[in-house]
Structures are given as C-alpha cells and as structure tokens.
Amino acid sequence: MSANSADLKRRLTVVLVKAGRTKIRYDAGLLGDDGNRIAVRAPWAGTGTRDFGFVRFEAGDVFTEYYWRDRWYAVKEVRDGAGALKGWYCDITRPAVLSGSELVVEDLDLDLWRSADGTDVRRLDEDEFADSGLRETDPPAAAAAVAALEELEALARDDGFGALLA
C-alpha cells in the first residue's frame, strides 16, 4: 500500500521534538487509533539518503509508524518503494500526545534497529543519551527510557514485533 492510498483518510502532522526543539515535522496518513496506539504511514521525510551503514533510508521508502500513549517508544516499519521490508527503526520517546491534527513525540536519544530477517538487532545512540543529561535532570524519565529500550530489544530478539504491531 502506498503512502497516498485512499484509505489514509485523516492526515496528521508528526512532530518529533528533541531537547525542547522541533527536530522534524512531516505529514502522515492515520491508519488507526485505538485510544492507546496510533498508527500512521508516511514516505521517508528526510532529505536525500541517510546511510547508517546497516540500512539506508531514501526517497521512495515508506514508514508505517506505531506510537503509544502509555509506552516510552515508537516502532517504525521501513519498506522500500517496491514494498520490500528493510526492518524496524525504533525510537525511545516519551508517550505520544495527539492534539488535534498534531502527533507530538519527544525523542529521548536512544534507538534500536532490527533488520527484516532479525539477524541484526542493535542499540543506537547510547552515547547521545548519556550526554543528554536526562539521568541528572529527570531520573524517572531516564529510567523509563532505559526500561523501554530493554523491552524493545527483548521483543526484537524474540521475534515479538509481530504481536506488538498486530
């Protein structure tokens, strides 16, 4: 399904905030909102290609993104323009807030990648998290972020994303 399919009835603006500033804003189609989990679909919102070494995000890629109002993470399924699954990129965040047509998510620096075949599960940006000072400024949020990363890594290694995203 393309990011412009007719079933993406309602449009939202996803706003990713980091360290109190807007990092990126992009339009997405709402796939569903069950009162807790919000699912959206959007094309790659970055400019140009972003090569991480283990995956490339580029024009034509489509992200199906899952956000929760009660969980400290977001899971983004990444597919190329032909529909082939690349994997899942996960952001550790504060719980999402939907206000009108804006879905606001605060990025807490920690990330996780799981390849499509499940053989590559890796933690990302732990140095950025350590440098953020969150452990000193908001110890409960820092603890929640670390716990969320542990939970996601366990799900990724045990092939638990299917149940999480169903």
Buried (B, 14 or more C-beta within 10 A) or exposed (E): BEBEEEEBEEEBBBBBBBEEEEEEEBBBBBBEBEEEBBBBBBBBBEEEEEEEEEBEBBEEBBBBBBBBBEBBBBBBBBBBEEEEEBBBBBBBBBBBBBEEEEBBBBBBBBBBBBBBEBEEBEBBBEEBBEEBEBBEEBEEBBEBBBEBBEBBBEBBEEEEBEEBBE
